[in-house]
Amino acid sequence: MTERGVHFGNVIGLIAIYDSNSRAYGSSLVEYDNEQDSKIAARRAIEIALEKADRVGEVPSFAIIHTTPGLEETLIKSIDNFFQTPVPIIGATAADNAVKGQWSVFNEDASTHQGLAIQLLFPSKPLAAGFSAGYSPTQFTGRVTKAKGRELMEIDHRPAQQVYREWLEKHANIDLPSHFIFQLVTQYPLGRIAGSLYNQPYYKLSHPVKLTEDEGILLFTNIEENDNVTLMFGDKSQLIFRPARVIKEANRQSINSSKIAGAVCIICAGAMLYLDEDIHKVYEIIKQQMGNVPFICPFTFGEQGRFVNGENGHGNLMISSATFYSD
């Protein structure tokens, strides 16, 4: 999606940033094979990007990251550890059309089916960032008592599949078939509290991908034992309006009153598919807010961003945005 509409099929979207000669931007792309390799790769990616920007030893104002699925949480932690502070980020997990592992990331140097692309920004003007779920918690919650990586195996010492099905059936008042219904799991993801604002909790979401043989649920995020998970609910009206709300909230939190020059808004591919033709309504609402200012919205399998408490995180079915200013 761009300011010119929603584009399907074989397309490519580009956004260009023009800045003063005293500013700097640097990108890099690295590959990795496993979690340990990814930590080394993240450090190397940052070092290359800093060298390209001629800003070795400095902390960027912002970072844009694109990853292939699997190790987003580890990569975010590696970036935070490198700079010893949570640099604001906007990020997207690469997607394919059929969840067959045909995703990739690239920069001006190379492309890869398993790796990290990062751009470090030292812009002349401040940026405003936003990261939000936009789903509402239900009354159904439980503690993770068994998990491994991204497989949720037990909730409250019971098979996760059974608990999740019971929650769905009770909340939606329906009888579920033996297989997952994509529309339902997109409408009812699992949430974990990421923090609170004015005594109100806000959540990061996990999208169920498929059922596992051990009566568990494979997610598109990491999950850990003793995490508390809540069944979340998002109706279409919430999903239609939330991208514009996230951009608006990011602008409200900005310390300046400068003119908006452009924006990037990461939108989950699952939410886009769930909305179907209503995705055009999302475009119309963002367009009304942005006017003729250029913006770009990729549809992804995971979203990374900075919560209002300053912590960087990874989730599914989220909205992550960055707004640029001209003066």
C-alpha positions in Angstrom: 0.0 0.0 0.0 1.2 3.5 -0.8 -0.4 6.9 -1.1 -1.4 5.8 -4.6 -3.5 2.9 -3.5 -3.4 -0.8 -2.6 -1.4 -2.8 -5.1 -1.7 -6.6 -5.5 0.1 -9.0 -7.8 3.7 -8.8 -9.0 4.6 -5.3 -7.7 7.4 -3.5 -5.9 7.1 -0.6 -3.6 9.8 2.0 -3.0 10.2 4.9 -0.7 13.1 7.4 -1.0 14.5 9.6 1.7 16.2 12.9 0.8 18.3 14.6 3.5 21.1 17.1 4.0 24.7 16.1 3.2 25.6 16.3 6.9 23.3 13.4 7.7 24.1 9.7 7.3 22.4 6.4 6.5 24.0 3.0 6.3 22.7 -0.4 5.5 23.9 -4.0 5.5 22.7 -7.6 5.0 24.0 -10.7 6.7 23.1 -14.4 6.7 22.9 -16.9 9.6 22.1 -20.5 10.1 21.1 -20.7 13.8 20.4 -18.7 16.9 24.1 -18.5 17.9 25.1 -17.4 14.4 22.4 -14.8 14.4 23.9 -13.0 17.4 27.2 -12.7 15.7 25.5 -11.8 12.4 23.5 -9.0 14.1 26.7 -7.5 15.5 28.4 -7.7 12.1 25.4 -6.1 10.3 25.5 -3.2 12.7 29.3 -2.7 12.2 28.9 -2.7 8.5 26.0 -0.3 8.5 28.0 2.1 10.8 31.0 1.9 8.6 28.9 2.7 5.5 27.4 5.7 7.3 30.8 6.8 8.5 29.4 6.8 12.1 31.5 4.1 13.8 31.1 4.4 17.6 27.9 6.5 17.4 24.3 5.5 18.3 21.8 6.0 15.5 18.5 7.9 16.0 16.6 5.0 14.4 16.9 1.6 12.8 14.9 -0.1 10.1 15.2 -3.9 10.3 13.9 -6.6 7.9 14.3 -10.3 8.9 13.3 -13.7 7.7 11.0 -15.6 10.2 12.4 -17.4 13.2 14.8 -15.3 15.3 13.3 -11.9 15.6 13.4 -11.7 19.4 17.0 -12.8 19.5 18.0 -10.2 16.8 16.2 -7.4 18.6 18.0 -8.3 21.9 21.4 -8.4 20.0 20.8 -4.9 18.6 19.8 -3.6 22.0 22.9 -5.2 23.6 25.2 -3.7 20.9 24.2 -0.1 21.6 23.5 -0.7 25.3 20.2 1.2 24.8 17.0 0.4 23.0 17.4 2.3 19.7 13.9 3.0 18.3 13.1 0.5 15.5 10.6 -0.2 12.9 10.8 -3.7 11.5 9.1 -6.3 9.3 9.4 -10.1 9.0 9.5 -11.2 5.4 6.4 -13.1 4.1 5.5 -15.3 1.2 2.1 -16.1 -0.3 1.7 -19.7 1.0 3.9 -19.9 4.1 6.3 -22.3 2.3 9.5 -20.6 3.3 9.9 -18.7 0.0 10.5 -15.4 1.7 13.7 -13.3 1.4 15.3 -10.0 2.4 17.7 -7.8 0.4 19.6 -4.6 0.3 21.9 -3.0 -2.3 24.6 -5.7 -1.8 22.8 -9.0 -1.8 19.7 -11.1 -1.0 19.1 -14.0 1.3 16.4 -16.5 2.3 17.6 -16.5 5.9 19.1 -13.4 7.3 18.8 -9.8 8.5 18.8 -6.5 6.6 19.3 -3.4 8.7 19.5 0.3 8.0 20.8 2.7 10.6 19.5 6.3 10.3 21.2 9.5 11.5 18.6 11.9 10.1 18.6 15.7 10.3 15.1 15.8 11.8 13.4 13.8 14.6 11.3 10.8 13.9 8.1 9.6 15.6 7.5 5.9 16.1 4.5 3.9 17.1 3.8 0.2 17.9 0.4 -1.2 18.8 -1.8 -4.3 18.9 -5.2 -2.8 18.5 -6.9 -6.0 19.8 -9.0 -6.3 23.0 -8.4 -8.9 25.8 -11.1 -11.4 26.6 -11.8 -12.9 30.0 -9.9 -16.1 29.0 -6.3 -16.2 30.3 -3.9 -18.8 31.5 -0.2 -19.5 32.4 2.1 -21.3 29.9 3.3 -24.4 31.7 5.2 -26.0 28.8 6.7 -24.4 25.8 9.7 -24.9 23.4 10.9 -22.2 21.1 7.8 -21.2 19.2 5.6 -24.1 20.2 3.1 -23.5 22.9 2.5 -27.0 24.4 0.6 -26.5 27.6 -1.6 -23.9 29.3 -2.3 -24.5 33.0 -0.9 -28.0 32.6 -3.4 -28.9 29.8 -2.7 -29.4 26.1 -2.6 -25.9 24.5 -4.8 -27.0 21.6 -7.6 -28.1 24.0 -7.5 -24.9 26.0 -7.4 -22.6 22.9 -10.3 -24.5 21.3 -12.3 -24.2 24.5 -11.6 -20.4 24.7 -12.6 -19.9 21.1 -15.8 -22.0 21.4 -16.9 -20.3 24.6 -16.2 -16.7 23.5 -17.4 -17.1 19.9 -20.2 -19.5 20.9 -19.4 -21.9 18.0 -18.4 -25.5 17.4 -14.9 -25.7 15.9 -13.9 -28.3 13.3 -10.7 -30.3 13.8 -8.6 -28.0 11.7 -7.7 -24.4 12.2 -9.9 -21.8 10.6 -7.6 -19.0 9.4 -10.2 -16.3 9.9 -10.8 -17.3 13.5 -7.1 -17.5 14.5 -6.5 -14.1 12.9 -9.5 -12.7 14.8 -8.6 -14.4 18.0 -4.8 -14.4 18.5 -3.0 -14.9 21.9 -1.7 -11.9 23.7 0.9 -11.2 26.5 1.1 -8.0 28.5 4.0 -5.9 27.2 3.5 -3.0 29.7 0.9 -0.6 30.9 0.0 3.1 30.3 -2.2 5.0 32.8 -2.8 1.6 34.6 -4.1 0.1 31.4 -2.2 -2.9 30.0 -1.1 -3.1 26.4 -0.3 -6.3 24.6 2.0 -8.0 22.1 0.3 -10.6 20.0 1.1 -14.1 18.8 -0.5 -15.6 15.7 -1.2 -19.3 15.8 0.3 -20.9 12.6 -0.7 -24.6 12.9 -1.5 -27.5 15.2 1.4 -29.7 16.3 1.5 -33.5 16.8 1.9 -33.1 20.6 -1.4 -31.2 20.9 0.5 -27.9 20.9 0.2 -24.8 18.8 3.0 -23.4 16.6 3.2 -19.6 16.8 5.0 -16.9 14.8 6.7 -15.6 18.0 8.7 -17.1 20.8 6.8 -18.2 23.9 8.2 -19.1 27.3 7.1 -21.1 30.3 5.4 -18.9 33.0 4.2 -16.4 30.4 0.6 -15.4 30.9 -1.4 -15.7 27.7 -4.8 -14.1 27.0 -7.3 -14.8 24.2 -7.5 -11.5 22.3 -10.3 -10.3 20.0 -10.2 -8.0 17.1 -13.3 -7.1 15.0 -13.0 -5.7 11.5 -13.9 -2.1 12.5 -11.0 -2.1 15.0 -8.5 -3.4 12.4 -9.7 -0.9 9.8 -9.1 2.1 11.9 -6.0 1.1 13.9 -3.2 1.8 11.3 -4.3 5.5 11.1 -4.6 5.6 14.9 -1.0 4.4 15.4 0.4 7.0 13.0 -1.7 9.7 14.7 -0.6 8.6 18.1 3.1 8.6 17.0 2.6 12.2 15.8 1.0 13.2 19.1 4.0 11.9 21.0 6.5 13.7 18.8 8.2 16.6 20.6 8.0 18.8 17.5 5.3 20.4 15.4 7.1 20.0 12.1 5.6 19.2 8.8 5.1 15.5 8.0 7.3 14.5 5.1 6.4 10.8 4.9 5.7 7.6 6.8 6.3 3.9 6.9 3.5 1.7 8.4 4.1 -2.1 8.8 0.8 -4.0 8.6 0.4 -7.7 9.2 -0.3 -9.8 6.2 -2.7 -11.9 8.3 -4.8 -8.9 9.1 -4.7 -7.8 5.5 -6.1 -11.1 4.3 -8.7 -11.2 7.1 -9.9 -7.7 6.1 -10.1 -8.8 2.4 -11.7 -6.0 0.4 -11.9 -3.8 3.5 -8.2 -3.2 3.2 -9.2 -0.5 0.7 -11.0 1.2 3.6 -7.7 1.2 5.6 -6.1 2.9 2.7 -8.8 5.6 2.5 -8.5 6.4 6.2 -4.7 6.6 6.1 -4.9 8.7 3.0 -7.3 11.1 4.7 -4.9 11.6 7.6 -1.7 11.8 5.4 -3.1 13.8 2.5 -0.7 13.8 -0.4 2.3 13.0 1.8 4.0 9.8 0.6 3.7 6.7 2.7 4.4 3.0 2.3 2.8 0.0 4.0 4.2 -3.5 3.4 2.2 -6.6 4.6 4.4 -8.9 6.7 4.6 -12.1 8.8 5.8 -10.3 11.9 6.2 -6.7 13.1 8.9 -5.1 15.2 8.7 -1.7 16.9 9.1 0.3 20.1 6.4 0.2 22.7 5.5 3.4 24.6 7.6 2.3 27.5 10.7 2.5 25.3 11.2 -1.3 24.9 11.6 -2.8 21.5 9.6 -5.9 20.7 8.3 -8.4 18.1 4.7 -9.5 17.6 2.2 -10.7 15.1 -0.9 -8.9 13.8 0.7 -5.6 15.1 1.0 -2.2 13.6 4.4 -0.5 13.6 5.0 3.0 12.2 7.6 5.7 11.7 6.8 9.2 10.7 9.4 11.5 9.0 9.4 15.3 9.2 10.7 17.9 6.7 11.2 21.0 8.9 
